[in-house]
Amino acid sequence: MTTDRAIAIGLSTRPGTAGPSGDAAVVHTLADQTVAAAIVDGIGHSERVSCVATLLAEVAARVAARRGTLPGLLSAAELVADPGAEEVAEPDAVAVVAVTAPGDDTTRIAWVGDARAWGWDGTRLRQYSTDQTMGQFLRVYGGPAVELADHHDVWVRASLATAVVATVREAEISDRLVLLTTDGIHDIVGHDEVEALVRAHEDHPQALTDALAAAAREDRTGERDDATAVALLHLPASTG
């Protein structure tokens, strides 16, 4: 007898040293086993940022599961599109969303800002998202200014508060393992180290996300950013 394939899930988040975590991650599964995962990286560190990031991730994952990654992201964006009437502006954030289902070889992703999506096919780790930062813009279009790119990676050129169809990026991943990360991981843990951890834990998504969050170290200033990872693993059909 052959049983339906399933999606194994890993989710780990580790607060940084600057205050309340601005990271949030939600995985939502529908009755038909469609899985949607959303990671939101709030800009700043406060109780308000933390609360709003959690709300944004919940909305993005739940809407994306039923309507797709682009509607999921844009629905979350509507919650922070207005700066608000209070003296303190509504928090902003970057985000990445992924949707997949058992038996579907494709995982659809959408992102805004510098949250990342990766795919592992069993032999290589590939980054499918492209950071929407001034640093990445300079690498592509900067000419001589490309030498300044590393200094401008913290300058996010697109965020949820300003997200529209034209600024949200989308892609499809056919790899068996899909990984989502915030910059607290991928800005500190290099590609080779991430790939080594994926290779070591490719069949155990929870162990993988735990290892990635634990690998986030302090930067040159002695601070450590919030670190969050989600892994979605397509399990093969089993026979018995």
C-alpha positions in Angstrom: 0.0 0.0 0.0 1.2 3.5 -0.9 0.5 6.3 1.6 0.2 10.0 0.7 3.3 12.1 0.9 3.6 14.7 3.6 5.4 17.9 4.5 7.8 17.8 7.5 8.2 21.2 9.2 10.9 22.8 11.2 10.6 26.2 12.9 13.1 27.9 15.2 13.5 31.4 16.4 16.1 32.9 18.7 15.9 36.4 20.2 18.8 38.7 19.7 20.6 40.9 22.3 19.0 44.3 21.4 15.6 43.9 23.1 12.3 42.2 22.3 12.5 40.1 19.1 11.2 41.6 15.9 11.1 38.2 14.2 8.0 36.1 13.9 7.3 32.9 12.0 4.0 31.0 11.5 3.2 27.8 9.7 -0.4 27.2 8.7 -1.8 23.9 7.4 -5.1 23.5 5.6 -7.5 20.6 5.7 -6.1 19.3 2.4 -2.5 19.5 3.9 -1.4 22.5 1.9 1.2 24.2 4.0 2.0 27.9 4.1 5.0 29.3 6.0 5.6 33.0 6.7 8.6 34.7 8.3 8.4 38.4 9.2 11.4 40.4 10.3 10.2 43.5 12.0 12.3 46.6 11.7 13.4 47.6 15.2 13.2 46.1 18.7 10.2 46.9 20.9 7.1 45.2 22.3 5.1 46.9 19.6 7.3 45.7 16.8 7.2 42.2 18.3 3.4 42.2 18.5 2.9 43.5 15.0 5.4 41.1 13.5 3.5 38.2 15.0 0.2 39.5 13.6 1.7 40.0 10.1 3.1 36.5 10.0 -0.2 35.0 11.0 -2.1 36.9 8.4 0.5 36.2 5.7 0.5 32.5 6.3 -3.2 32.0 6.7 -4.1 34.0 3.5 -1.3 32.5 1.5 -2.4 29.0 2.3 -5.8 29.6 0.6 -5.1 32.4 -1.9 -1.4 32.1 -2.7 1.9 33.8 -1.7 1.3 37.2 -3.4 -2.1 37.7 -1.8 -0.7 36.5 1.5 2.1 39.1 1.5 -0.1 41.9 0.3 -2.8 41.1 2.9 -0.2 41.5 5.6 1.1 44.6 4.0 -2.3 46.3 4.3 -2.0 46.1 8.0 1.0 48.4 8.1 0.3 50.4 4.9 -0.8 53.4 6.9 1.6 55.0 9.3 -1.1 55.4 11.9 -2.4 58.3 14.0 -0.2 57.7 17.0 3.0 59.6 17.7 4.9 56.4 17.2 4.7 55.2 13.6 3.3 51.8 12.8 6.1 49.2 12.7 7.5 48.1 9.3 8.9 44.8 8.4 10.3 42.6 5.6 8.9 39.1 4.9 9.1 35.9 2.9 6.2 33.4 2.4 6.2 29.9 1.0 3.3 27.6 0.0 3.4 23.9 -0.9 1.4 20.7 -0.7 2.1 17.0 -0.5 2.5 15.6 -3.9 3.2 19.0 -5.4 6.8 19.2 -6.5 6.7 23.0 -6.5 7.0 25.4 -3.6 5.9 28.9 -4.4 7.6 31.8 -2.7 7.1 35.5 -2.5 9.2 38.0 -0.6 9.8 41.7 0.1 13.0 43.1 1.6 15.9 40.9 2.6 14.3 37.8 4.2 15.5 34.8 2.1 14.3 31.6 0.6 16.6 28.7 -0.3 16.3 25.3 -1.9 18.2 22.1 -1.3 18.0 19.3 -4.0 20.2 16.8 -2.2 23.5 18.1 -3.7 23.5 21.9 -3.6 22.0 24.8 -1.7 20.7 27.6 -3.9 19.4 31.0 -2.8 16.2 31.6 -4.8 15.3 35.1 -3.4 17.2 38.2 -4.2 17.8 40.8 -1.4 15.9 44.0 -2.0 18.7 46.2 -0.5 20.8 49.1 -1.7 23.8 46.8 -1.4 22.4 44.3 -3.8 21.3 47.1 -6.1 24.8 48.4 -6.2 26.2 45.0 -7.0 23.9 44.8 -10.1 23.9 48.4 -11.3 26.5 50.3 -9.3 29.5 50.3 -11.7 32.4 51.7 -9.6 30.1 52.1 -6.7 29.9 48.3 -6.3 32.8 48.6 -3.9 30.4 50.3 -1.5 27.8 47.5 -1.7 28.7 45.7 1.6 28.2 48.9 3.5 24.7 49.3 2.2 23.2 45.8 2.8 21.3 47.2 5.8 19.5 49.7 3.6 16.3 47.9 2.6 14.7 49.3 -0.5 11.4 47.5 -0.2 9.3 46.6 2.8 5.8 45.5 3.8 4.6 49.1 4.5 5.3 50.1 0.8 4.7 46.7 -0.8 2.6 46.6 -4.0 2.4 44.0 -6.8 5.3 45.5 -8.6 7.7 45.4 -5.6 6.9 41.9 -4.3 9.1 39.3 -5.9 8.0 35.7 -6.7 9.6 32.5 -7.6 9.1 28.7 -7.7 11.3 26.1 -6.1 11.3 22.4 -7.2 13.8 21.2 -4.6 12.7 18.8 -1.9 13.7 21.0 1.0 12.9 24.7 1.2 14.5 26.9 3.8 13.4 30.4 4.9 15.7 32.7 7.0 15.9 36.1 8.5 19.1 38.2 8.2 20.0 37.4 11.7 21.1 34.1 10.3 22.2 34.7 6.7 24.1 37.9 7.4 26.2 36.1 10.0 26.3 32.4 8.9 28.0 32.2 5.5 26.6 30.2 2.6 29.1 27.4 3.0 28.2 27.0 6.7 24.5 27.1 6.0 25.0 24.4 3.3 27.0 22.3 5.7 24.2 22.4 8.2 21.6 21.6 5.6 23.7 18.6 4.4 24.0 17.4 8.0 20.3 17.7 8.8 18.6 17.5 5.4 16.1 14.8 6.6 15.4 16.4 10.0 13.9 19.9 9.4 13.5 20.7 13.1 17.1 19.8 13.8 18.1 21.9 10.9 16.3 25.1 12.0 17.6 24.6 15.6 21.1 24.3 14.3 20.8 27.4 12.1 19.4 29.5 14.9 22.1 28.3 17.2 24.8 29.2 14.6 23.9 32.9 14.7 26.7 34.7 16.4 27.5 38.2 17.6 28.6 40.7 14.9 31.7 42.9 15.0 29.9 45.3 17.4 29.2 42.5 19.9 25.4 42.5 19.1 23.5 39.5 18.0 20.4 39.9 15.8 17.1 38.0 16.1 17.5 34.7 14.1 14.6 32.7 12.6 14.4 29.8 10.2 11.6 27.6 8.8 12.3 24.4 6.8 9.7 22.6 4.7 10.7 19.1 3.6 8.8 17.0 1.1 8.7 13.4 2.4 8.6 10.6 -0.2 5.5 8.4 -0.5 5.9 5.3 1.6 4.8 1.8 0.8 3.7 -0.9 3.1 
